[in-house]
């Protein structure tokens, strides 16, 4: 298929200049710059994921490597249709050379699919790899039909990692192994609750009994049916992948209805300190996966800053507590600088895609390489895995919360700061 991108790519410039850290980076004729498109949910119910975007963008702009780039930013508004629309604008109107996208399948998938169709290289992150890869297939229910992507590349962890982290944390507690699942009708929820690739088969194999009341719509205002089902099943552990406003609603109603499990390990919703603080004292000992923290023993290839220094820089610049997406959005721009520093023609999408595939970069979130490590063959070409540990929010004496890493069996290089405690 002859795409607009194919017509445009021959006009991109060539040449070499020197970027930060001695990286070679293309110089564009007549002073033009390599165009990066960046899409994230800066407004809407997923906006917490993009809270640190401006800090990352400002930091990137201050690096020597940034002199080679023009970054064009678009807001998906937490809407998949809007995400696809702005991706198309970046490709057709802005003629970006490389697309970057972050934060949940509702943003990453439509952008990556649009880029794949338009033959524009894209690097995405902050979505478990299964809903990203499988969710973009023409027939997600037929593994035999799944095809690798030519231009779309992703780095993050997978459902197998978050299941391991959650069950490792629960294993530190004395429970009846009765689990209640909160799985919304969206890309994450359908993947986490999938009877084949999601939580159900693994929990069953480990002796946990799962109560799954079925899919609910995001921005639900009444979780009484789920709470009643959990109470009837004597649930002592709650898990799921819930958007922040929905977990606030669920947890508030659970407390009102006398339901307090021993553990609540929730993806997405309680990644962010402000979401936990909104719960008041009832956020104490809620647990979640931890993809990045100041304790992670990694450093930026762009700035040389450690994870702790990047997090401290954010807090100093904004007056807000660090959040996990900081590391991964930063790593997107580390990869962009590295990849484009290894191509002679920034406007050749095939060359850029080949450079992405050949990446081997130590970033602030850890080593990233599309080498197929710890992945099934069907996803090996397009996914790079990053480490994952488990953490618990602890109420501080002076107010607010700290996220304490309590289990690192899946990534021993990341130090723990405590052990798992039951909710009381």
Buried (B, 14 or more C-beta within 10 A) or exposed (E): EEBBBEEBBEEBBBEEEBBBBEBBBBBBEEEEBBBBBBBBBBEBBBBBBBBBBEBBBEBBEEBBBBEBBBBBBBBBBBBBEBBBBBBBBBBBEBBBBBBBBBBBBBBBBBBBBBBBBBBBBBBBBBBBBBBBBBBBBEEBEEEEEBEEBBBBBBBBBBBBBBBBBBBBBBEBBEBEBBBBBBBBEBBBBBBBBBEEBBBBBBBEEEEBBBBBBEEBEBEBEEBEEBBEBBBEBEBBBBBBBBBBBBBBBBBBBBBEBEBBBBBBBBBBBBBBBBBBBBBEEBBBBBBBBBBBBBBBEBBBBBBEBBBBBBBBBBBEEEEBBBBBBBBBBBBBBBBBBBBBBBBEBBBBBBBBBBBBBEBEBBBBBBBBBBBBEEBBEBBBBBBBBBBBBBBBBBBEEEEBBBBBBBBBBBBEEBEBBEEBBBBE
